[in-house]
Amino acid sequence: MLFFRKRAEMPAAADALPGRPNPLPTAERHFVNGNPLKGPYPPGIETIVLGLGCFWGAERKFWQLPESVFVTAVGYAAGFTPNPTYEEVCSGQTGHNEVVLVAYDPAVLPLESLLKTFFESHDPTQGYRQGNDTGTQYRSGIYTTSEAQAETARAVRERYARALAEQGYGAITTEIAPLEAFYFAEDYHQQYLAKNPGGYCGLGGTGVSCPVGLGEGAAAA
């Protein structure tokens, strides 16, 4: 992930790479739990897409959760180029973010708890960067599939922004937007750190706890 550093500047839609009409080939099933990567997902399962830096390490954060995560997958979202390749995304010319799709059961794993893992697993104040990884594809982002998810995400972001400010961190840069498209990444990226346990992971959190589960007074707890 360190080999594709580009100037951290979003391209205009008109300048983005053209991409391709067909999806990239990828895995059919999750390497760790064997569940279907692209679905169909069981009734009651919701999906959300999260960007928090290099997607190799980011995905592992979520498949390791003890609560009910049905499947995780890595891919590209929030850009302009249809069906981009990894190399195209890393060029900085697609506008995409490296992201993790999480299919979860909100009756077992509340979204607030999922977002706690999201925020505590990276530094959401770094803009187009996570640690040594620099580029627009490493920005902090939450891409929602319902307005209810968006409302929860905005509330948790606000609480965590206050908690970070109390510890001397700058403004939170996490973008929250409706998911327009999720493009599955190539097969070898899926569950990469399960296939390559010694592989690269550049994620590092702030050490600041994300307050959830206590309502609006959580940040003051």
Phi and psi in degrees as a GROMACS rama.xvg file:
@    title "Ramachandran Plot"
@    xaxis  label "Phi"
@    yaxis  label "Psi"
@TYPE xy
-87.5396  -2.49404  LEU-2
-96.1969  3.18741  PHE-3
-127.134  41.2369  PHE-4
-69.6559  128.588  ARG-5
-131.005  165.351  LYS-6
-58.4373  131.931  ARG-7
-81.4942  84.0402  ALA-8
-149.437  126.08  GLU-9
-68.1372  135.967  MET-10
-77.011  157.091  PRO-11
-75.2439  153.199  ALA-12
-56.5029  -38.5422  ALA-13
-68.7785  -20.2785  ALA-14
-99.3443  -2.7884  ASP-15
-71.6628  156.216  ALA-16
-63.0042  151.642  LEU-17
-74.4158  -26.3183  PRO-18
71.9256  -147.733  GLY-19
-155.731  157.769  ARG-20
-78.4586  -23.5366  PRO-21
-105.441  144.406  ASN-22
-62.2532  153.343  PRO-23
-72.797  145.848  LEU-24
-62.3739  140.927  PRO-25
-150.831  -178.095  THR-26
-67.4486  153.706  ALA-27
-92.1301  -31.8082  GLU-28
-131.358  154.33  ARG-29
-67.0239  129.318  HIS-30
-63.7973  -29.1924  PHE-31
-88.8843  -49.6038  VAL-32
-110.308  -4.43604  ASN-33
77.5381  1.19149  GLY-34
-73.3579  154.673  ASN-35
-65.287  124.977  PRO-36
-64.7273  -41.6533  LEU-37
-100.634  8.71243  LYS-38
89.8378  -174.83  GLY-39
-69.3906  145.706  PRO-40
-93.98  150.934  TYR-41
-62.4526  158.644  PRO-42
-56.0177  141.178  PRO-43
90.0751  -12.3177  GLY-44
-79.7147  132.15  ILE-45
-111.543  160.235  GLU-46
-124.61  147.338  THR-47
-145.041  152.736  ILE-48
-121.214  131.24  VAL-49
-128.804  134.906  LEU-50
-116.05  123.61  GLY-51
-147.263  35.0504  LEU-52
108.724  -162.68  GLY-53
-47.2451  121.769  CYS-54
-73.305  -12.6489  PHE-55
-62.0811  -55.4735  TRP-56
-72.3221  -33.9197  GLY-57
-62.0567  -43.3706  ALA-58
-61.4583  -41.4012  GLU-59
-59.5313  -33.8096  ARG-60
-55.9047  -33.0649  LYS-61
-95.354  -34.198  PHE-62
-72.9123  -17.7662  TRP-63
-86.1501  -5.14753  GLN-64
-61.9218  138.463  LEU-65
-73.9058  -21.212  PRO-66
-77.5786  -171.506  GLU-67
-83.777  90.0943  SER-68
-106.059  117.988  VAL-69
-74.6161  -44.7904  PHE-70
-158.741  154.367  VAL-71
-127.687  154.304  THR-72
-153.865  148.297  ALA-73
-102.16  151.77  VAL-74
-173.27  -155.483  GLY-75
-132.081  139.069  TYR-76
-153.6  166.928  ALA-77
67.7298  28.1707  ALA-78
-124.391  -159.015  GLY-79
-114.604  -30.5408  PHE-80
-81.4106  123.453  THR-81
-72.436  135.238  PRO-82
49.7377  56.7995  ASN-83
-74.4247  156.687  PRO-84
-89.4426  165.431  THR-85
-58.7409  -44.9091  TYR-86
-62.6925  -37.3413  GLU-87
-66.5657  -42.6603  GLU-88
-62.4071  -42.9415  VAL-89
-70.2539  -15.3851  CYS-90
-72.7204  -15.8669  SER-91
79.9911  10.1871  GLY-92
-109.123  15.13  GLN-93
-114.605  -20.0989  THR-94
80.3537  -0.969025  GLY-95
-78.3006  158.955  HIS-96
-107.264  143.81  ASN-97
-75.9506  122.07  GLU-98
-135.294  167.119  VAL-99
-121.548  125.081  VAL-100
-85.6194  128.046  LEU-101
-118.601  118.833  VAL-102
-102.177  116.448  ALA-103
-138.508  161.985  TYR-104
-100.347  105.411  ASP-105
-66.6151  -16.7162  PRO-106
-72.1983  -22.8184  ALA-107
-106.098  -40.7025  VAL-108
-119.506  95.7252  LEU-109
-60.0533  147.081  PRO-110
-57.6085  -36.5459  LEU-111
-56.7036  -41.6019  GLU-112
-67.4984  -38.7417  SER-113
-62.9955  -41.4102  LEU-114
-71.891  -26.7896  LEU-115
-61.0283  -46.2281  LYS-116
-60.763  -44.3782  THR-117
-55.2524  -54.8591  PHE-118
-68.718  -38.1604  PHE-119
-77.284  -9.1319  GLU-120
-91.6797  -4.29854  SER-121
-152.161  177.645  HIS-122
-103.809  102.746  ASP-123
-82.2827  17.0844  PRO-124
-107.19  5.26829  THR-125
-93.6127  -1.4456  GLN-126
68.0915  -128.497  GLY-127
-86.0771  55.6118  TYR-128
-167.162  149.604  ARG-129
-137.668  108.6  GLN-130
60.4299  -125.094  GLY-131
-81.6574  -8.94358  ASN-132
-88.947  116.355  ASP-133
-118.1  133.095  THR-134
151.184  160.209  GLY-135
-64.1935  -22.0655  THR-136
-74.2972  -5.53737  GLN-137
-108.065  16.2655  TYR-138
-74.6191  158.154  ARG-139
-82.953  126.007  SER-140
-153.924  147.437  GLY-141
-124.623  120.391  ILE-142
-117.304  112.154  TYR-143
-97.6844  157.296  THR-144
-114.503  8.92237  THR-145
-159.268  158.965  SER-146
-67.8757  -32.8832  GLU-147
-60.9804  -42.8215  ALA-148
-60.6549  -42.6476  GLN-149
-62.8177  -41.3495  ALA-150
-63.1514  -44.2252  GLU-151
-63.2868  -43.8095  THR-152
-61.2069  -42.9407  ALA-153
-64.1375  -39.4062  ARG-154
-65.7041  -45.0441  ALA-155
-67.0818  -40.2409  VAL-156
-58.8931  -42.5666  ARG-157
-63.1415  -43.7566  GLU-158
-62.9107  -43.7763  ARG-159
-69.8586  -34.053  TYR-160
-59.1244  -41.3186  ALA-161
-66.3942  -42.3116  ARG-162
-63.0437  -40.4679  ALA-163
-66.0235  -42.6217  LEU-164
-60.9183  -37.5865  ALA-165
-63.5547  -24.4132  GLU-166
-99.106  10.3431  GLN-167
89.9741  9.20048  GLY-168
-82.0167  158.222  TYR-169
-78.1027  -168.688  GLY-170
-65.1603  142.83  ALA-171
-72.6142  140.763  ILE-172
-114.44  7.51886  THR-173
-61.8698  122.117  THR-174
-89.151  143.312  GLU-175
-124.495  123.813  ILE-176
-152.658  154.249  ALA-177
-63.324  140.46  PRO-178
-70.945  120.243  LEU-179
-94.0811  -37.9536  GLU-180
-159.617  143.334  ALA-181
-123.138  123.88  PHE-182
-109.226  118.662  TYR-183
-63.7862  135.631  PHE-184
-76.0132  168.345  ALA-185
-58.3245  155.813  GLU-186
-50.6776  -45.3021  ASP-187
-68.5298  -17.9566  TYR-188
-80.9102  -24.8991  HIS-189
-66.2933  124.663  GLN-190
52.2499  41.6306  GLN-191
-55.3398  -42.5457  TYR-192
-78.0462  -12.0906  LEU-193
-78.4564  -35.7187  ALA-194
-78.5184  -28.0708  LYS-195
-132.556  78.9513  ASN-196
-58.1314  -25.8044  PRO-197
-94.9464  12.7274  GLY-198
-70.1973  170.48  GLY-199
-71.172  134.576  TYR-200
-140.651  114.344  CYS-201
-99.3462  11.8213  GLY-202
-77.4324  145.6  LEU-203
-157.441  128.809  GLY-204
-84.0682  -178.107  GLY-205
-88.3876  -17.6707  THR-206
84.8894  -0.819861  GLY-207
-92.0163  127.463  VAL-208
-71.3988  140.351  SER-209
-92.4839  114.381  CYS-210
-78.5388  118.687  PRO-211
-137.954  161.244  VAL-212
85.2729  3.2883  GLY-213
-122.401  15.5728  LEU-214
74.1019  -160.309  GLY-215
-68.1056  -20.3773  GLU-216
-84.3051  3.1888  GLY-217
-59.9002  -41.0999  ALA-218
-65.2509  -21.7737  ALA-219
-90.5525  -5.87142  ALA-220
